[in-house]
Amino acid sequence: MKKIFIITGPIGSGKTSACKLLKKYGYRYINSDKLAKEMIRNDKNIKQNIFKILDIDDLSRRVPWKKIRNFIATSINNKKIYDSIIHNAFYKKLNQIIENKKYSYVIEIPLVETIKKIKQKKITICILTNYKSRKERFIKNKHRNELQFDNLNKLQKSQKFYMKNSDYVIYNNKGIEIMTDKLIAIMNKYQ
């Protein structure tokens, strides 16, 4: 039977590691950030609207990901403007992809508040990690700085909000092996 696992959590919590583990068990992995980037690159209307908020006139230019990230991280209002351009189209596309009954999916979605737009039955797993570890991972793995982390972190929901909107919570403070064991235990409940 087809299953859909949603992996959510704040930046640097270990969502990608969790998704890659489930991918090893045969789940098709959808990274929401990559899907959104693909849509911005390939959908002329979305690209045009994104470029408009960034004051870029030349649509033949490459998409300036760093400029987009900085725009979003500047304020909650900027994040809402960006979300209003991409989210409806994103969830329409995502729902079309996961309608395929042949496959089970693991979907990495950082914004737990948007998960309700997924029409299929799903199991939501939140990965939580302490602030210090998340910050260190973000800077090390993403080659970014503390200011970028702090700006993005301010835009995210609280841990309580993530917990309230998830079916399961895994604390990823004691190493990948423990997180792996907990993920496998959850996955096995649905076999």
C-alpha positions in Angstrom: 0.0 0.0 0.0 1.2 3.5 -0.9 2.5 5.6 2.0 3.5 9.2 2.2 5.9 10.4 4.9 6.3 14.1 5.4 9.6 15.1 7.1 9.5 18.5 8.6 11.4 20.6 11.1 13.4 23.7 11.5 16.5 24.5 9.5 19.5 22.3 10.4 17.4 19.7 12.3 18.3 16.7 10.1 15.4 16.6 7.6 17.5 15.8 4.6 19.3 12.9 6.5 16.0 11.5 7.5 14.6 11.6 3.9 17.8 10.0 2.5 17.4 7.2 5.0 13.8 6.5 3.8 14.9 6.8 0.2 17.2 3.8 0.9 14.1 1.8 1.8 12.5 2.5 -1.5 10.6 5.7 -1.0 10.7 8.3 -3.7 12.3 11.4 -2.3 10.9 14.8 -3.0 12.8 17.8 -1.7 10.4 20.7 -1.6 13.2 23.3 -2.0 14.5 21.6 -5.2 11.0 21.3 -6.6 10.2 25.0 -5.9 13.5 26.0 -7.6 12.7 23.8 -10.6 9.3 25.5 -10.9 10.9 29.0 -10.6 13.4 28.1 -13.3 10.8 26.6 -15.7 7.5 28.4 -15.1 7.7 31.8 -16.9 4.9 33.3 -14.8 6.4 32.3 -11.5 9.9 33.4 -12.6 8.4 36.8 -13.8 6.7 37.4 -10.5 9.8 36.4 -8.5 12.0 38.7 -10.7 9.4 41.5 -10.2 9.7 41.5 -6.4 13.5 41.5 -6.8 13.4 44.4 -9.2 15.0 42.4 -12.1 13.7 43.2 -15.6 15.7 40.7 -17.7 14.0 37.3 -17.6 16.9 35.8 -19.5 19.1 36.1 -16.5 19.9 33.2 -14.3 17.7 32.9 -11.2 19.6 34.7 -8.3 19.0 32.1 -5.5 21.1 34.1 -3.0 19.1 37.2 -3.7 15.9 35.3 -3.2 17.1 33.8 0.1 18.1 37.2 1.3 14.8 38.7 0.3 12.9 36.0 2.2 15.1 36.3 5.3 14.7 40.1 5.5 11.1 40.1 6.9 8.0 38.1 7.5 6.2 40.3 5.0 8.8 39.4 2.3 8.4 35.7 3.1 4.6 36.1 2.7 5.1 37.8 -0.6 7.3 35.0 -1.9 5.0 32.3 -0.5 2.0 33.9 -2.2 3.8 33.5 -5.6 5.1 30.0 -5.2 3.0 28.0 -2.7 -0.3 27.4 -4.6 1.5 26.4 -7.8 3.9 24.3 -5.7 1.2 22.3 -3.9 -0.7 21.8 -7.1 2.4 20.3 -8.7 3.2 18.2 -5.6 -0.3 16.8 -5.4 -0.1 15.8 -9.1 3.2 14.0 -8.5 2.0 12.0 -5.5 -1.3 11.0 -7.0 0.7 8.2 -8.6 -0.6 5.2 -6.6 2.4 3.0 -7.6 4.9 4.7 -5.3 5.4 5.6 -1.7 7.0 9.0 -1.1 9.1 10.8 1.5 8.7 14.6 1.2 10.9 17.1 2.9 8.9 20.1 3.8 10.4 22.6 6.2 7.2 24.7 6.5 4.9 22.5 8.7 2.2 25.2 8.4 1.7 24.4 4.7 1.4 20.6 4.9 -2.4 20.7 5.1 -2.3 21.6 1.4 -1.3 18.0 0.6 -4.5 16.2 -0.3 -3.3 12.6 0.2 -3.2 10.7 3.4 0.2 11.3 5.1 2.2 10.6 8.1 4.1 13.7 9.4 7.4 13.3 11.2 9.0 16.3 12.8 12.8 16.3 13.4 13.8 18.6 16.2 17.4 19.4 17.3 18.8 21.9 19.8 19.5 25.4 18.6 23.3 25.1 18.9 23.5 21.9 16.8 21.2 23.3 14.1 23.2 26.5 13.8 26.5 24.5 13.5 25.0 22.2 10.9 23.6 25.0 8.9 26.9 26.9 8.8 29.0 23.8 8.1 26.7 22.0 5.6 25.3 25.0 3.7 28.5 27.1 3.7 26.5 30.0 5.1 27.0 32.3 8.1 25.4 32.9 11.5 23.5 36.0 10.4 21.8 34.0 7.6 20.9 31.3 10.1 19.6 33.8 12.6 17.5 35.6 10.0 15.9 32.4 8.7 15.5 30.9 12.1 13.4 34.0 13.2 10.9 33.2 10.4 10.3 29.7 11.5 7.5 28.4 13.7 8.2 27.3 17.3 9.1 23.8 18.3 5.7 23.5 20.0 4.0 24.4 16.7 6.0 21.7 14.9 5.1 19.2 17.6 1.4 20.0 17.6 1.2 19.6 13.8 3.1 16.3 13.5 2.2 12.7 14.0 5.6 11.9 15.4 8.5 13.8 16.8 12.1 12.6 16.7 14.8 14.4 18.7 18.0 14.4 16.7 20.5 15.5 19.4 22.3 12.2 20.0 23.5 11.2 16.6 22.3 9.9 13.3 22.2 6.3 14.6 19.5 7.1 17.1 17.5 9.1 14.6 17.8 6.2 12.2 16.5 3.7 14.7 13.5 5.9 15.5 12.7 6.5 11.8 12.8 2.8 11.1 10.5 2.0 14.1 8.0 4.5 12.7 8.3 3.2 9.2 7.8 -0.4 10.4 4.5 0.6 12.0 3.1 1.2 8.5 4.5 -1.9 6.7 
